[in-house]
C-alpha cells in the first residue's frame, strides 16, 4: 500500500446497531497529518447467484424493495449469516428464493458495492445443474417471485436500464463474459 494513500484510525464510535447493519463514525488521520471523519455502514457481507438453466435461460426474481420504492429484477441474493460461509449462503438463498438447488456452484468474483461508505463485500456465484430443493421456503418477511428469462433477454434488460440492482447487473454481465457463453447464450 502506498503510504500517501493510507489512513490511520484515530477513533471509532458505533452510532447505530440494527438487525442487519450498524453504523460507525471513524476519525482518521491522513498521510499529511490532516484529520477527516468517515461514516461507515458495517455489513456482514452478501452473495448473489446467477442460476443458469438449460437452453440459454436464467432464473431471476422480482421483489419489491422499500428503499428503492419499486419492484426490481434481481438475482437470488442475501446476507451472510453469522458462522455461514458465502457458498453456504448462496445455496441457502437460491433454495429460499427460487426453490432450486445447484449441482454446481462457482464463485466468479467478489466486489464491494459501495466502498466509500460500506464494508459490504458481495460474492457473485454461478449456479448450474439446478434441481428442486428439498424443503425450501421463503423467509416470512419476503415476497419474491421467480422469473425465467432467456439469458440474452436478461442482458438486454441490463442495457435498457430495466435491471437496476447492482449485484444483478454485475452477475449477469460476468456470466455473459466469463460464464462459458463466449458472448452467446449460456447452455
KAQUI-V821124 format. One record per residue. N is the residue number from 1. PSI is psi in whole degrees, 0 to 359 (none if undefined). Layout:
n/psi
N/PSI
N/PSI
This chain:
n/psi
1/134
2/128
3/327
4/346
5/343
6/145
7/134
8/128
9/126
10/313
11/160
12/135
13/126
14/123
15/350
16/137
17/118
18/187
19/322
20/321
21/166
22/162
23/132
24/157
25/119
26/142
27/129
28/155
29/126
30/167
31/330
32/359
33/345
34/156
35/152
36/157
37/140
38/122
39/121
40/127
41/119
42/121
43/142
44/353
45/163
46/174
47/158
48/144
49/130
50/98
51/111
52/126
53/161
54/165
55/33
56/37
57/158
58/145
59/112
60/179
61/159
62/135
63/138
64/133
65/112
66/317
67/324
68/340
69/27
70/166
71/131
72/149
73/130
74/176
75/156
76/132
77/164
78/178
79/137
80/127
81/160
82/130
83/2
84/138
85/156
86/317
87/321
88/322
89/317
90/317
91/316
92/312
93/320
94/313
95/313
96/318
97/341
98/342
99/10
100/155
101/155
102/133
103/326
104/133
105/127
106/127
107/123
108/312
109/171
110/147
111/146
112/130
113/323
114/76
115/354
116/338
117/0
118/145
119/0
120/119
121/125
122/131
123/131
124/121
125/148
126/134
127/128
128/172
129/54
130/145
131/159
132/136
133/144
134/127
135/21
136/139
137/152
138/156
139/148
140/333
141/10
142/143
143/100
144/134
145/115
146/144
147/125
148/128
149/150
150/136
151/314
152/328
153/320
154/318
155/320
156/325
157/325
158/311
159/325
160/358
161/17
162/341
163/116
164/2
165/124
166/318
167/322
168/317
169/311
170/314
171/314
172/315
173/325
174/319
175/322
176/324
177/314
178/359
179/12
180/8
181/335
182/33
183/351
184/196
185/144
186/130
187/none
